């Protein structure tokens, strides 16, 4: 099996005809391979793109990017969140440049074409000459914003640019299976961590999360989860690992708790830390060698959510992520 990207040929087989184990280095460093992933993976899969609580109010809009394409997320009048291509249908100007509340109308700053929260074009001033005049062959109804498939699971938003990915319920089913008996609605977002331009390929961050080999070495000051107690989770495209600790092994104030480390291909990451914490990563590729990452911390609604406790948890996770980032950046250099 081979794949052509640009002028390079990547083979799944080595020189002896045996299947390679792991991707070749160019899959992490080559710009042609990255562009192939952009077109054939992120544009065609269900890509994790954001958090619904960022759009809490009707009229909230937030620009995002998926597979190099500018999109805008919009909280509509019926409180549903939709995704649209973030371009005006007139001259393709990027409509929304930063998160804000637009009240009831998304208005292009160039020629004042205006759209409602459902993406319908409501006004095109002077396009036909006078302020409200329209050309004879032009209809507002035919020039609304171009919608992109968008689905919500708990607090997490996924989009599919191509419109031909598998059904979302089928996509999310393996994760639901792994979380059976765990009520996500009992958890609330309490803090965020933002990491800009980590110097590593997005796949290295994903791979680092789902394998436990490094934990006892890289995170020895924050956790004590014996490697022998971990087991693999491999359920279709839901991949990860888990560990079940005894009460004697649990260590207060650290990450030494029973945990589930789960991912949905390509870029959704969820960690469950029993009994009262969840962490979700949003890994957004920027280039072959750079990735933007955000971690959202959720606590059980009945747990201690004091400012002191939340800050302690936030600082703990910041140190853990920085330890991981240091390793992943060195992995990138090694590639």
TIKE-552332 format. One record per residue (C-alpha): x, y, z. Coordinates in steps of 0.5 Angstrom, whole numbers. Layout:
BEGIN
X: X; Y: Y; Z: Z
...
% end
This chain:
BEGIN
X: 0; Y: 0; Z: 0
X: 3; Y: 7; Z: -2
X: 1; Y: 14; Z: -2
X: 3; Y: 19; Z: -6
X: 4; Y: 26; Z: -3
X: 7; Y: 32; Z: -8
X: 13; Y: 28; Z: -11
X: 14; Y: 24; Z: -5
X: 12; Y: 16; Z: -5
X: 11; Y: 14; Z: 2
X: 10; Y: 6; Z: 3
X: 7; Y: 2; Z: 8
X: 12; Y: -3; Z: 7
X: 20; Y: -4; Z: 9
X: 25; Y: -6; Z: 4
X: 24; Y: -13; Z: 5
X: 16; Y: -13; Z: 4
X: 14; Y: -13; Z: 11
X: 9; Y: -8; Z: 14
X: 12; Y: -3; Z: 18
X: 10; Y: -2; Z: 25
X: 9; Y: 6; Z: 26
X: 9; Y: 11; Z: 21
X: 15; Y: 14; Z: 18
X: 19; Y: 20; Z: 20
X: 16; Y: 24; Z: 14
X: 9; Y: 23; Z: 17
X: 11; Y: 28; Z: 23
X: 15; Y: 33; Z: 19
X: 13; Y: 33; Z: 12
X: 9; Y: 39; Z: 9
X: 6; Y: 35; Z: 4
X: 4; Y: 29; Z: 8
X: 1; Y: 35; Z: 13
X: -3; Y: 37; Z: 7
X: -6; Y: 30; Z: 5
X: -8; Y: 29; Z: 13
X: -12; Y: 36; Z: 12
X: -15; Y: 34; Z: 6
X: -17; Y: 27; Z: 7
X: -17; Y: 26; Z: 14
X: -19; Y: 33; Z: 18
X: -24; Y: 35; Z: 12
X: -27; Y: 28; Z: 12
X: -28; Y: 26; Z: 19
X: -31; Y: 28; Z: 25
X: -26; Y: 33; Z: 28
X: -27; Y: 36; Z: 35
X: -27; Y: 44; Z: 34
X: -29; Y: 47; Z: 41
X: -33; Y: 47; Z: 47
X: -41; Y: 49; Z: 48
X: -40; Y: 53; Z: 54
X: -36; Y: 58; Z: 50
X: -42; Y: 60; Z: 47
X: -47; Y: 61; Z: 53
X: -51; Y: 66; Z: 50
X: -56; Y: 67; Z: 44
X: -52; Y: 71; Z: 39
X: -45; Y: 69; Z: 41
X: -40; Y: 67; Z: 35
X: -34; Y: 64; Z: 35
X: -29; Y: 64; Z: 29
X: -25; Y: 57; Z: 29
X: -21; Y: 53; Z: 23
X: -22; Y: 46; Z: 21
X: -17; Y: 43; Z: 16
X: -15; Y: 50; Z: 14
X: -22; Y: 53; Z: 13
X: -25; Y: 59; Z: 17
X: -31; Y: 57; Z: 20
X: -36; Y: 61; Z: 25
X: -40; Y: 57; Z: 31
X: -46; Y: 61; Z: 32
X: -51; Y: 60; Z: 38
X: -58; Y: 61; Z: 35
X: -65; Y: 64; Z: 37
X: -67; Y: 56; Z: 39
X: -60; Y: 56; Z: 43
X: -58; Y: 51; Z: 38
X: -50; Y: 52; Z: 36
X: -49; Y: 51; Z: 28
X: -43; Y: 52; Z: 24
X: -42; Y: 56; Z: 18
X: -36; Y: 57; Z: 13
X: -34; Y: 64; Z: 16
X: -34; Y: 68; Z: 9
X: -39; Y: 73; Z: 7
X: -43; Y: 70; Z: 0
X: -41; Y: 77; Z: -3
X: -34; Y: 78; Z: -3
X: -32; Y: 72; Z: 1
X: -29; Y: 77; Z: 7
X: -28; Y: 73; Z: 13
X: -34; Y: 75; Z: 17
X: -32; Y: 74; Z: 24
X: -25; Y: 76; Z: 27
X: -26; Y: 74; Z: 34
X: -31; Y: 71; Z: 39
X: -36; Y: 76; Z: 41
X: -44; Y: 77; Z: 42
X: -47; Y: 80; Z: 35
X: -54; Y: 80; Z: 38
X: -59; Y: 78; Z: 33
X: -55; Y: 79; Z: 26
X: -48; Y: 78; Z: 23
X: -46; Y: 83; Z: 19
X: -40; Y: 84; Z: 14
X: -36; Y: 90; Z: 16
X: -34; Y: 91; Z: 8
X: -41; Y: 92; Z: 5
X: -46; Y: 91; Z: 10
X: -49; Y: 84; Z: 8
X: -53; Y: 82; Z: 14
X: -55; Y: 75; Z: 16
X: -59; Y: 72; Z: 22
X: -57; Y: 67; Z: 27
X: -59; Y: 61; Z: 22
X: -55; Y: 64; Z: 17
X: -60; Y: 67; Z: 12
X: -58; Y: 73; Z: 8
X: -63; Y: 79; Z: 11
X: -60; Y: 85; Z: 7
X: -55; Y: 87; Z: 2
X: -55; Y: 94; Z: 2
X: -55; Y: 98; Z: -5
X: -53; Y: 91; Z: -8
X: -58; Y: 93; Z: -14
X: -57; Y: 101; Z: -14
X: -62; Y: 104; Z: -8
X: -61; Y: 102; Z: -1
X: -66; Y: 96; Z: -1
X: -66; Y: 95; Z: -8
X: -64; Y: 88; Z: -11
X: -62; Y: 86; Z: -18
X: -68; Y: 82; Z: -22
X: -64; Y: 75; Z: -22
X: -62; Y: 76; Z: -15
X: -65; Y: 73; Z: -9
X: -64; Y: 73; Z: -1
X: -66; Y: 66; Z: 0
X: -61; Y: 63; Z: -5
X: -55; Y: 67; Z: -2
X: -55; Y: 65; Z: 6
X: -48; Y: 63; Z: 9
X: -46; Y: 56; Z: 8
X: -47; Y: 51; Z: 13
X: -43; Y: 45; Z: 16
X: -45; Y: 39; Z: 19
X: -44; Y: 40; Z: 27
X: -46; Y: 36; Z: 33
X: -46; Y: 37; Z: 40
X: -44; Y: 31; Z: 45
X: -44; Y: 34; Z: 52
X: -40; Y: 40; Z: 52
X: -36; Y: 38; Z: 46
X: -37; Y: 40; Z: 39
X: -35; Y: 36; Z: 33
X: -36; Y: 38; Z: 25
X: -35; Y: 35; Z: 19
X: -33; Y: 39; Z: 13
X: -34; Y: 34; Z: 7
X: -41; Y: 32; Z: 10
X: -40; Y: 25; Z: 8
X: -37; Y: 22; Z: 15
X: -40; Y: 16; Z: 18
X: -47; Y: 18; Z: 22
X: -45; Y: 22; Z: 29
X: -48; Y: 17; Z: 33
X: -44; Y: 11; Z: 30
X: -38; Y: 16; Z: 31
X: -39; Y: 17; Z: 38
X: -42; Y: 10; Z: 40
X: -35; Y: 7; Z: 42
X: -34; Y: 13; Z: 47
X: -41; Y: 12; Z: 50
X: -40; Y: 5; Z: 51
X: -33; Y: 6; Z: 55
X: -37; Y: 11; Z: 59
X: -43; Y: 7; Z: 61
X: -45; Y: 9; Z: 68
X: -41; Y: 15; Z: 68
X: -46; Y: 21; Z: 68
X: -43; Y: 27; Z: 64
X: -48; Y: 32; Z: 66
X: -46; Y: 32; Z: 73
X: -39; Y: 35; Z: 71
X: -38; Y: 43; Z: 70
X: -33; Y: 46; Z: 67
X: -28; Y: 50; Z: 72
X: -22; Y: 52; Z: 69
X: -18; Y: 52; Z: 62
X: -11; Y: 51; Z: 60
X: -9; Y: 54; Z: 53
X: -2; Y: 52; Z: 50
X: 0; Y: 56; Z: 44
X: 5; Y: 53; Z: 38
X: 7; Y: 47; Z: 42
X: 13; Y: 45; Z: 37
X: 11; Y: 38; Z: 36
X: 6; Y: 34; Z: 31
X: -1; Y: 33; Z: 33
X: 0; Y: 26; Z: 33
X: 5; Y: 26; Z: 38
X: 1; Y: 29; Z: 43
X: -5; Y: 24; Z: 41
X: 0; Y: 18; Z: 42
X: 3; Y: 21; Z: 48
X: -4; Y: 21; Z: 51
X: -6; Y: 14; Z: 50
X: 0; Y: 10; Z: 52
X: 2; Y: 9; Z: 59
X: 9; Y: 7; Z: 59
X: 12; Y: 14; Z: 60
X: 8; Y: 16; Z: 66
X: 12; Y: 13; Z: 72
X: 18; Y: 17; Z: 69
X: 16; Y: 23; Z: 66
X: 11; Y: 24; Z: 71
X: 14; Y: 21; Z: 77
X: 13; Y: 27; Z: 82
X: 5; Y: 28; Z: 80
X: 3; Y: 20; Z: 80
X: 4; Y: 13; Z: 82
X: 0; Y: 9; Z: 77
X: 4; Y: 2; Z: 77
X: 5; Y: 1; Z: 69
X: 3; Y: -7; Z: 71
X: -4; Y: -5; Z: 73
X: -5; Y: -1; Z: 66
X: -9; Y: -4; Z: 61
X: -11; Y: -2; Z: 53
X: -17; Y: 0; Z: 51
X: -18; Y: -1; Z: 43
X: -26; Y: -1; Z: 41
X: -26; Y: 1; Z: 34
X: -24; Y: 8; Z: 33
X: -24; Y: 9; Z: 41
X: -17; Y: 8; Z: 43
X: -13; Y: 9; Z: 50
X: -11; Y: 6; Z: 56
X: -14; Y: 5; Z: 63
X: -12; Y: 4; Z: 71
X: -16; Y: 1; Z: 77
X: -13; Y: 3; Z: 83
X: -14; Y: 0; Z: 90
X: -16; Y: 5; Z: 96
X: -9; Y: 3; Z: 98
X: -6; Y: 6; Z: 92
X: -10; Y: 12; Z: 92
X: -6; Y: 18; Z: 94
X: -9; Y: 25; Z: 95
X: -7; Y: 31; Z: 92
X: -4; Y: 27; Z: 86
X: -6; Y: 24; Z: 80
X: -6; Y: 17; Z: 83
X: -13; Y: 15; Z: 82
X: -17; Y: 10; Z: 78
X: -17; Y: 13; Z: 71
X: -19; Y: 12; Z: 64
X: -15; Y: 15; Z: 58
X: -20; Y: 15; Z: 52
X: -19; Y: 18; Z: 45
X: -23; Y: 19; Z: 39
X: -19; Y: 19; Z: 32
X: -17; Y: 24; Z: 30
X: -17; Y: 29; Z: 35
X: -21; Y: 28; Z: 41
X: -18; Y: 27; Z: 48
X: -22; Y: 25; Z: 54
X: -19; Y: 23; Z: 61
X: -23; Y: 21; Z: 67
X: -20; Y: 21; Z: 74
X: -25; Y: 18; Z: 79
X: -29; Y: 20; Z: 82
X: -30; Y: 27; Z: 81
X: -25; Y: 30; Z: 75
X: -25; Y: 30; Z: 68
X: -20; Y: 33; Z: 63
X: -21; Y: 34; Z: 55
X: -16; Y: 36; Z: 50
X: -17; Y: 40; Z: 44
X: -11; Y: 39; Z: 40
X: -11; Y: 43; Z: 33
X: -6; Y: 42; Z: 28
X: -2; Y: 49; Z: 26
X: 3; Y: 45; Z: 21
X: 7; Y: 39; Z: 21
X: 11; Y: 41; Z: 27
X: 6; Y: 46; Z: 31
X: 0; Y: 44; Z: 35
X: -4; Y: 49; Z: 39
X: -7; Y: 45; Z: 45
X: -13; Y: 47; Z: 50
X: -15; Y: 43; Z: 56
X: -21; Y: 44; Z: 60
X: -22; Y: 42; Z: 67
X: -29; Y: 39; Z: 69
X: -31; Y: 37; Z: 77
X: -37; Y: 34; Z: 79
X: -42; Y: 38; Z: 81
X: -42; Y: 36; Z: 88
X: -34; Y: 37; Z: 89
X: -30; Y: 42; Z: 92
X: -30; Y: 48; Z: 87
X: -27; Y: 53; Z: 91
X: -22; Y: 58; Z: 88
X: -16; Y: 55; Z: 92
X: -18; Y: 48; Z: 90
X: -19; Y: 50; Z: 83
X: -13; Y: 53; Z: 82
X: -9; Y: 48; Z: 85
X: -12; Y: 43; Z: 80
X: -10; Y: 48; Z: 75
X: -3; Y: 48; Z: 77
X: -2; Y: 41; Z: 77
X: -5; Y: 40; Z: 70
X: 0; Y: 46; Z: 68
X: 6; Y: 42; Z: 70
X: 4; Y: 35; Z: 67
X: 2; Y: 38; Z: 60
X: 9; Y: 42; Z: 60
X: 13; Y: 35; Z: 62
X: 9; Y: 32; Z: 56
X: 10; Y: 38; Z: 52
X: 18; Y: 37; Z: 53
X: 18; Y: 30; Z: 51
X: 14; Y: 31; Z: 45
X: 18; Y: 37; Z: 42
X: 24; Y: 32; Z: 43
X: 20; Y: 27; Z: 39
X: 19; Y: 32; Z: 34
X: 26; Y: 34; Z: 34
X: 28; Y: 26; Z: 33
X: 24; Y: 25; Z: 27
% end
